[in-house]
Amino acid sequence: MEISDDFQPISWFTVNQWVTGDYLCLTNDFKFLIEHYNFNNITTKHNDKLLLWLEGIFLEGKKKYFNDLFALRNKNLEELFESKTQNILKNHEYEILSQINLK
């Protein structure tokens, strides 16, 4: 998620696997993880307000943006694959794979 200097959400985005040093997650796996994720396990008295804010933004993203975000990511990956680009998932020319500005 991209946020402004005054902590207003600007956009949701997906990044290539080299950015996080992790593996690319398939859409169905993401949907499962998103559906079952909750913030309750990481709440403490020191971070509860921040986590409530994050949870609200996450829930809005889940309802309004994530399906389109992952569809756009998959479309962009498919186009890169068809263009015969080498090592798409490790190519540093491709950092952000999809981005949706918030309305």
C-alpha positions in Angstrom: 0.0 0.0 0.0 1.2 3.5 -0.8 0.3 6.2 1.6 0.6 10.0 1.5 2.7 12.1 4.0 -0.5 12.6 6.1 -1.2 8.8 6.1 -4.0 8.8 3.6 -4.1 5.7 1.4 -3.1 6.5 -2.2 -2.8 3.1 -3.9 -2.5 -0.7 -3.6 0.2 -2.4 -5.6 1.9 -5.7 -6.1 5.7 -6.1 -6.4 7.9 -8.6 -8.1 9.3 -11.4 -6.1 12.9 -10.0 -6.1 11.6 -6.9 -4.2 10.6 -9.0 -1.1 13.0 -11.9 -1.6 10.0 -14.2 -1.5 8.1 -16.3 -4.0 5.4 -15.1 -6.3 2.0 -16.1 -4.8 -0.7 -17.4 -7.1 -4.0 -15.6 -7.1 -6.0 -18.4 -5.4 -3.4 -18.6 -2.7 -3.6 -14.9 -2.1 -7.4 -15.0 -2.0 -7.1 -17.7 0.7 -4.6 -15.8 2.7 -6.5 -12.6 2.5 -9.8 -14.2 3.4 -8.3 -15.8 6.5 -6.0 -13.0 7.7 -6.8 -11.0 10.8 -5.0 -8.5 12.9 -6.1 -9.8 16.3 -3.0 -11.9 16.8 -0.6 -9.0 16.6 -2.5 -6.4 18.6 -0.8 -5.0 21.7 -1.7 -2.1 23.9 1.1 -0.1 22.1 -0.1 -0.7 18.6 -3.8 -1.2 18.8 -4.7 2.2 17.1 -2.3 1.6 14.3 -3.6 -1.9 13.7 -7.2 -0.7 13.7 -6.3 1.8 11.0 -4.4 -0.9 9.0 -7.3 -3.4 9.4 -9.8 -0.9 8.1 -7.7 -0.1 5.0 -7.1 -3.8 4.5 -10.8 -4.7 4.7 -11.6 -1.9 2.2 -8.9 -3.2 -0.1 -10.3 -6.7 0.2 -13.8 -5.6 -0.6 -13.0 -3.1 -3.4 -9.6 -3.5 -4.9 -7.7 -6.8 -4.4 -9.5 -8.9 -7.1 -8.8 -6.2 -9.7 -5.3 -5.7 -8.5 -4.4 -9.4 -8.8 -6.1 -9.7 -12.2 -4.1 -6.7 -13.4 -0.9 -8.3 -12.0 -1.6 -11.6 -13.8 -2.4 -9.8 -17.1 0.8 -7.8 -16.9 2.8 -10.9 -16.1 1.3 -12.7 -19.1 2.1 -9.8 -21.4 5.7 -9.8 -20.2 5.9 -13.6 -20.7 4.5 -13.3 -24.2 7.1 -10.6 -25.0 9.8 -13.2 -24.3 11.3 -11.1 -21.5 13.9 -13.1 -19.7 13.6 -13.9 -16.0 10.5 -11.8 -15.5 10.3 -12.6 -11.8 13.9 -11.7 -11.1 14.2 -8.8 -13.6 14.9 -5.6 -11.7 13.3 -3.6 -14.6 10.0 -4.9 -13.3 9.5 -3.8 -9.7 5.8 -2.9 -9.5 3.7 -5.5 -11.4 0.3 -3.8 -10.8 -1.1 -0.7 -9.1 -4.6 0.6 -8.5 -5.1 4.1 -7.3 -7.7 4.5 -4.6 -10.9 6.4 -5.3 
